[in-house]
């Protein structure tokens, strides 16, 4: 009989769900793997989260830590406290963290301090800007993880330059390509372009990073630039709840609505 190993897959933010999904489905096929899907609650909007899980064929999480939004310190600490409690009650054999959000570094720290092996999916990426919270999360996570799955050769080079032993680094490629292939049939069957009367010539805008949307001066500049670009090419803009709130607060939503090229 094959011995099962418990693997915790940490899903914290919506981009993480897309990266976790192909790995979750692959592990489900392996008799040796018992996968626990852990949702930290760092990003939690019931409508958006449920839609992501449904589209990606993910089940309800095995455990929801329910941390929610907070400052960086409170959120990181909250995830650490909640996840440590789970690991002490029922320790996994591996912890797999994804990307560069606060939950990534929080769960990696818990694993490292409890001597549970940690794998970092999408390791080695660097912006060179330490004012980005995500950059700090990447640096810390990669320094304590036992296995670093990188998406590209430049990520490998970044890790080697930082003194990470080569035996810890494994380039697996960009898992978002696996997500795309997993969703290809649904994507090709979609009639959204027809519904929006779009041809092949259009742009897609996403805007939610706090440094872009929380400062009214920066946000106004971005809105003005989007309106200019929309005069040359149609823009499809699915508005994040955080962004929508700030646009309304600063009287900028009307400018976007009035721009004929922005959907």
C-alpha positions as CSV (number, residue, x, y, z in Angstrom):
1,X,0.0,0.0,0.0
2,X,1.3,3.4,-1.0
3,X,2.1,5.7,1.9
4,X,0.3,9.0,1.7
5,X,2.1,12.3,2.3
6,X,0.0,15.3,3.4
7,X,0.7,18.4,1.2
8,X,-0.7,21.8,2.2
9,X,-1.4,24.0,-0.8
10,X,-1.7,27.6,0.3
11,X,-4.1,29.7,-1.6
12,X,-4.3,33.3,-0.3
13,X,-5.1,35.7,-3.2
14,X,-7.0,35.3,-6.4
15,X,-3.9,35.1,-8.6
16,X,-2.7,32.3,-6.3
17,X,-5.9,30.3,-7.0
18,X,-5.0,30.2,-10.7
19,X,-1.4,29.0,-10.0
20,X,-2.5,26.4,-7.4
21,X,-5.2,24.9,-9.6
22,X,-3.1,22.9,-12.1
23,X,-0.9,21.6,-9.2
24,X,-3.9,20.6,-7.2
25,X,-5.4,18.6,-10.0
26,X,-2.1,17.0,-10.8
27,X,-1.6,16.0,-7.1
28,X,-5.1,14.6,-6.9
29,X,-4.1,12.0,-9.4
30,X,-1.1,10.8,-7.3
31,X,-1.8,7.9,-4.9
32,X,1.0,9.1,-2.6
33,X,-0.4,12.6,-2.2
34,X,-3.1,13.7,0.2
35,X,-3.7,17.4,-0.6
36,X,-5.1,19.9,1.8
37,X,-6.2,23.1,0.2
38,X,-5.7,26.0,2.7
39,X,-7.4,29.3,2.0
40,X,-5.9,31.9,4.3
41,X,-8.7,34.5,3.5
42,X,-6.2,37.2,2.6
43,X,-8.3,38.0,-0.4
44,X,-11.9,37.2,0.3
45,X,-14.8,38.5,-1.6
46,X,-17.5,35.8,-1.6
47,X,-18.6,36.4,-5.2
48,X,-15.2,36.7,-6.6
49,X,-13.6,33.8,-4.7
50,X,-16.4,31.4,-5.3
51,X,-16.3,32.2,-9.0
52,X,-12.6,31.5,-9.2
53,X,-12.9,28.2,-7.4
54,X,-15.8,27.1,-9.7
55,X,-14.1,28.2,-12.9
56,X,-10.9,26.4,-11.9
57,X,-12.6,23.2,-10.8
58,X,-11.4,23.6,-7.2
59,X,-13.4,22.2,-4.3
60,X,-14.2,24.2,-1.2
61,X,-11.0,24.7,0.8
62,X,-10.2,22.0,3.4
63,X,-9.5,24.8,5.8
64,X,-10.3,28.5,5.7
65,X,-8.2,30.6,8.1
66,X,-10.4,33.6,7.7
67,X,-7.7,36.2,8.2
68,X,-9.2,38.9,5.9
69,X,-7.8,42.4,5.1
70,X,-5.5,44.3,7.5
71,X,-2.2,46.1,7.6
72,X,0.8,44.1,6.3
73,X,2.0,43.3,9.9
74,X,-1.5,42.3,11.2
75,X,-2.3,40.2,8.1
76,X,1.1,38.4,8.2
77,X,0.9,37.8,11.9
78,X,-2.8,36.6,11.7
79,X,-1.9,34.1,9.0
80,X,1.1,32.8,11.0
81,X,-1.0,32.4,14.2
82,X,-3.8,30.6,12.4
83,X,-1.7,28.4,10.2
84,X,0.7,27.4,13.1
85,X,-2.3,26.2,15.1
86,X,-3.4,24.0,12.2
87,X,0.1,22.6,11.7
88,X,0.5,21.8,15.4
89,X,-2.8,20.0,15.4
90,X,-2.2,18.2,12.1
91,X,1.2,18.7,10.6
92,X,1.7,18.3,6.9
93,X,4.7,16.6,5.2
94,X,5.2,19.6,2.9
95,X,3.9,23.2,2.6
96,X,3.6,24.7,-0.9
97,X,3.4,28.4,-1.0
98,X,2.8,30.4,-4.1
99,X,3.8,33.9,-5.5
100,X,4.6,36.8,-3.2
101,X,1.7,37.8,-1.1
102,X,1.7,38.2,2.7
103,X,0.3,34.7,3.2
104,X,3.2,33.3,1.2
105,X,5.9,34.5,3.6
106,X,3.7,33.9,6.6
107,X,3.1,30.2,5.9
108,X,6.7,29.7,4.8
109,X,7.9,31.1,8.2
110,X,5.5,28.7,10.0
111,X,6.8,25.7,8.0
112,X,10.5,26.7,8.5
113,X,10.1,27.2,12.3
114,X,8.2,23.9,12.7
115,X,10.8,22.1,10.5
116,X,8.2,21.2,7.8
117,X,9.7,21.3,4.3
118,X,8.6,24.3,2.3
119,X,8.4,24.6,-1.5
120,X,8.0,28.0,-3.2
121,X,6.1,28.0,-6.5
122,X,7.1,30.9,-8.7
123,X,10.4,31.5,-6.9
124,X,13.3,33.8,-7.9
125,X,11.3,36.7,-9.4
126,X,12.7,40.1,-8.5
127,X,11.8,43.7,-9.3
128,X,14.8,45.2,-7.5
129,X,12.4,47.6,-5.7
130,X,12.5,47.0,-2.0
131,X,9.7,49.5,-1.5
132,X,7.3,46.9,-2.9
133,X,5.9,44.7,-0.1
134,X,5.9,41.8,-2.5
135,X,9.6,42.1,-3.1
136,X,10.3,41.7,0.6
137,X,8.0,38.7,0.7
138,X,9.9,37.1,-2.2
139,X,13.3,37.6,-0.7
140,X,12.3,36.2,2.7
141,X,10.4,33.2,1.3
142,X,13.2,32.2,-1.1
143,X,15.8,32.5,1.7
144,X,14.0,30.0,3.9
145,X,12.3,27.6,1.4
146,X,13.7,24.1,0.9
147,X,12.7,23.8,-2.7
148,X,12.5,26.7,-5.2
149,X,10.4,26.1,-8.3
150,X,11.2,28.9,-10.7
151,X,9.4,30.0,-13.9
152,X,12.4,31.1,-15.9
153,X,16.2,31.0,-16.3
154,X,16.5,34.6,-15.0
155,X,14.8,33.6,-11.8
156,X,17.4,30.8,-11.4
157,X,20.2,33.4,-11.9
158,X,18.7,35.7,-9.3
159,X,18.7,32.9,-6.7
160,X,22.2,31.8,-7.5
161,X,23.4,35.4,-7.2
162,X,21.8,35.6,-3.8
163,X,23.8,32.5,-2.7
164,X,21.0,29.9,-2.9
165,X,22.5,26.4,-3.3
166,X,21.8,25.1,-6.9
167,X,20.4,21.8,-5.6
168,X,17.4,23.7,-4.1
169,X,16.5,25.3,-7.4
170,X,14.4,23.6,-10.0
171,X,13.1,25.5,-13.1
172,X,9.6,24.1,-13.9
173,X,8.4,26.9,-16.2
174,X,5.5,29.3,-15.9
175,X,2.6,27.4,-14.3
176,X,0.2,30.0,-15.7
177,X,0.7,28.3,-19.0
178,X,-0.7,25.1,-17.3
179,X,-3.6,27.2,-16.0
180,X,-4.3,28.5,-19.5
181,X,-4.2,25.0,-21.1
182,X,-6.5,23.7,-18.3
183,X,-9.0,26.5,-19.2
184,X,-8.4,26.5,-23.0
185,X,-11.7,24.8,-23.9
186,X,-13.7,27.2,-21.7
187,X,-11.8,30.2,-23.1
188,X,-12.3,29.2,-26.7
189,X,-16.0,28.5,-26.1
190,X,-16.6,31.9,-24.5
191,X,-18.7,34.4,-26.4
192,X,-17.6,37.4,-24.4
193,X,-15.9,39.2,-27.3
194,X,-19.0,38.9,-29.3
195,X,-21.1,40.1,-26.4
196,X,-18.9,43.2,-26.1
197,X,-18.7,43.8,-29.9
198,X,-15.0,43.4,-29.9
199,X,-12.7,42.3,-32.8
200,X,-9.1,41.2,-32.2
201,X,-7.9,44.7,-31.6
202,X,-8.4,45.7,-28.0
203,X,-6.7,45.9,-24.7
204,X,-7.5,44.6,-21.2
205,X,-6.8,46.7,-18.1
206,X,-6.5,45.5,-14.5
207,X,-5.8,48.0,-11.8
208,X,-5.7,47.2,-8.1
209,X,-2.2,47.6,-6.6
210,X,-2.5,49.9,-3.5
211,X,0.3,52.1,-4.7
212,X,-1.7,52.8,-7.9
213,X,-5.2,53.1,-6.6
214,X,-4.9,54.5,-3.0
215,X,-3.2,57.7,-4.0
216,X,-5.7,60.0,-5.7
217,X,-3.0,61.9,-7.7
218,X,-1.6,58.7,-9.1
219,X,-5.1,57.2,-9.7
220,X,-6.2,60.4,-11.5
221,X,-3.1,60.3,-13.7
222,X,-3.8,56.6,-14.6
223,X,-7.5,57.3,-15.4
224,X,-6.5,60.2,-17.7
225,X,-4.0,58.0,-19.5
226,X,-6.5,55.2,-19.9
227,X,-9.0,57.7,-21.4
228,X,-6.3,58.8,-23.9
229,X,-5.3,55.3,-24.8
230,X,-9.0,54.4,-25.2
231,X,-9.2,57.0,-28.0
232,X,-7.0,54.7,-30.1
233,X,-7.9,51.2,-29.0
234,X,-10.9,49.8,-27.1
235,X,-10.1,48.9,-23.5
236,X,-11.9,46.3,-21.4
237,X,-11.7,47.2,-17.8
238,X,-13.0,44.6,-15.2
239,X,-12.9,46.9,-12.1
240,X,-11.6,45.4,-8.9
241,X,-13.9,46.2,-5.8
242,X,-11.0,48.1,-4.2
243,X,-10.4,50.2,-7.3
244,X,-14.1,50.9,-7.8
245,X,-14.3,52.2,-4.2
246,X,-11.4,54.6,-4.8
247,X,-12.7,55.7,-8.2
248,X,-16.0,56.6,-6.6
249,X,-14.4,58.3,-3.6
250,X,-12.3,60.6,-5.7
251,X,-14.9,61.3,-8.4
252,X,-13.1,59.6,-11.1
253,X,-15.6,56.9,-12.1
254,X,-17.6,59.3,-14.1
255,X,-14.6,60.1,-16.3
256,X,-14.1,56.5,-17.1
257,X,-17.8,55.9,-17.8
258,X,-17.8,59.0,-20.1
259,X,-14.9,57.6,-22.1
260,X,-16.5,55.9,-25.2
261,X,-13.5,53.5,-25.7
262,X,-13.6,52.0,-22.2
263,X,-15.9,49.0,-21.5
